[in-house]
Amino acid sequence: MENDKLAAFVVQLQELRETVAGQEIDDSRLKEGRLTEDYEKASLIIDQLIVTNLLRRKALYLNQIDSALKKIKSGDYGYCLECGDDINLKRLEARPTATLCIVCKEAKERKAKEVNGRGTGINDWEKSTTDE
């Protein structure tokens, strides 16, 4: 990949990292005092799960961004982890943290659907962010 393209990806990834790192997750509801009713406790547990999931996703995305930046420095950026081919430039522009070419990504998604049946919503998103 050309140096000017790599430099543009560095800028894009650094800006993305700054944006994601700066996003606040509102956990003020979790700091309430005594809960007296069961529904209040249940609601608080659900809020805790949501906040925990959001924090985990944020950390995961920051790790993916950092990994992409390291790959740029090492010269490994833009290559598919499965087949070793170049990842299409348009794909990287749309998703600069991508680690699979579109052919391998689609094959992985087809295989996952065969194993799991139809998509399962939130877990599909999480899987797509970790193995892309």
C-alpha positions as CSV (number, residue, x, y, z in Angstrom):
1,M,0.0,0.0,0.0
2,E,1.2,3.5,-0.8
3,N,2.7,5.6,2.0
4,D,0.2,8.4,1.5
5,K,-2.7,5.9,1.9
6,L,-1.2,4.5,5.0
7,A,-0.7,8.0,6.4
8,A,-4.4,8.8,5.7
9,F,-5.4,5.6,7.6
10,V,-3.2,6.6,10.5
11,V,-5.0,10.0,10.7
12,Q,-8.4,8.3,10.3
13,L,-7.7,5.7,13.0
14,Q,-6.2,8.3,15.4
15,E,-9.3,10.5,15.0
16,L,-11.5,7.5,15.5
17,R,-9.6,6.5,18.6
18,E,-10.0,10.0,20.0
19,T,-13.7,10.0,19.3
20,V,-14.4,6.6,20.8
21,A,-12.2,7.2,23.9
22,G,-13.9,10.5,24.5
23,Q,-17.4,9.0,24.4
24,E,-18.9,9.1,27.9
25,I,-21.1,6.2,29.1
26,D,-23.7,7.4,31.6
27,D,-23.5,5.3,34.7
28,S,-25.1,7.8,37.0
29,R,-28.2,5.5,37.4
30,L,-25.9,2.9,39.0
31,K,-25.0,5.1,41.9
32,E,-28.4,5.4,43.4
33,G,-28.9,4.8,47.1
34,R,-31.1,2.2,48.8
35,L,-33.4,0.2,46.6
36,T,-36.5,-1.0,48.3
37,E,-38.6,-2.7,45.7
38,D,-37.7,-5.8,43.7
39,Y,-38.4,-4.1,40.4
40,E,-36.0,-1.3,41.4
41,K,-33.3,-4.0,42.0
42,A,-34.1,-5.8,38.7
43,S,-34.0,-2.5,36.8
44,L,-30.6,-1.7,38.4
45,I,-29.2,-5.1,37.4
46,I,-30.3,-4.6,33.8
47,D,-28.7,-1.1,33.8
48,Q,-25.5,-2.6,35.2
49,L,-25.5,-5.2,32.4
50,I,-26.1,-2.6,29.8
51,V,-23.3,-0.3,31.1
52,T,-20.9,-3.2,31.4
53,N,-21.6,-4.3,27.9
54,L,-21.1,-0.8,26.5
55,L,-17.8,-0.5,28.4
56,R,-16.7,-3.8,27.1
57,R,-17.6,-2.9,23.5
58,K,-15.8,0.4,23.8
59,A,-12.6,-1.3,25.1
60,L,-12.9,-3.9,22.3
61,Y,-13.2,-1.2,19.6
62,L,-10.2,0.8,21.1
63,N,-8.2,-2.4,21.0
64,Q,-9.1,-3.0,17.4
65,I,-8.0,0.6,16.6
66,D,-4.7,0.2,18.4
67,S,-4.1,-3.1,16.7
68,A,-4.7,-1.5,13.3
69,L,-2.2,1.3,14.1
70,K,0.4,-1.3,15.2
71,K,-0.1,-3.2,12.0
72,I,0.5,0.0,10.0
73,K,3.8,0.5,11.9
74,S,4.8,-3.2,11.3
75,G,3.8,-3.2,7.7
76,D,1.1,-5.8,8.2
77,Y,-1.9,-3.5,7.7
78,G,-4.4,-4.3,4.9
79,Y,-3.8,-8.0,4.7
80,C,-6.4,-10.6,5.4
81,L,-5.7,-12.7,8.5
82,E,-7.3,-15.8,6.9
83,C,-6.0,-15.9,3.3
84,G,-3.2,-13.3,3.3
85,D,-4.6,-11.4,0.3
86,D,-4.9,-7.6,0.3
87,I,-8.1,-6.2,1.9
88,N,-9.9,-4.1,-0.7
89,L,-9.1,-0.4,-0.2
90,K,-12.8,0.6,-0.3
91,R,-13.4,-1.9,2.6
92,L,-10.6,-0.4,4.6
93,E,-11.9,3.1,4.0
94,A,-15.3,2.0,5.3
95,R,-13.9,-0.1,8.2
96,P,-10.3,0.8,8.9
97,T,-10.1,-1.9,11.6
98,A,-11.0,-4.7,9.2
99,T,-8.8,-7.8,9.4
100,L,-10.5,-10.0,6.9
101,C,-11.1,-9.5,3.2
102,I,-14.7,-9.5,2.0
103,V,-14.5,-13.0,0.7
104,C,-13.2,-14.5,4.0
105,K,-15.6,-12.3,6.0
106,E,-18.6,-13.5,4.0
107,A,-17.4,-17.1,4.2
108,K,-17.1,-16.8,8.0
109,E,-20.6,-15.3,8.3
110,R,-22.1,-18.1,6.1
111,K,-20.4,-20.7,8.3
112,A,-21.6,-19.0,11.5
113,K,-25.2,-18.9,10.2
114,E,-25.0,-22.6,9.3
115,V,-23.8,-23.4,12.8
116,N,-26.2,-21.1,14.7
117,G,-29.1,-20.9,12.3
118,R,-30.4,-17.4,11.8
119,G,-28.7,-14.4,13.2
120,T,-29.1,-13.6,16.9
121,G,-29.0,-9.9,17.0
122,I,-26.6,-8.3,19.5
123,N,-24.2,-11.3,19.6
124,D,-23.9,-11.1,15.8
125,W,-22.7,-7.5,16.1
126,E,-20.2,-8.4,18.8
127,K,-18.9,-11.3,16.7
128,S,-18.6,-9.1,13.7
129,T,-16.5,-6.6,15.5
130,T,-14.1,-9.2,16.9
131,D,-13.3,-11.2,13.8
132,E,-13.3,-8.6,11.2
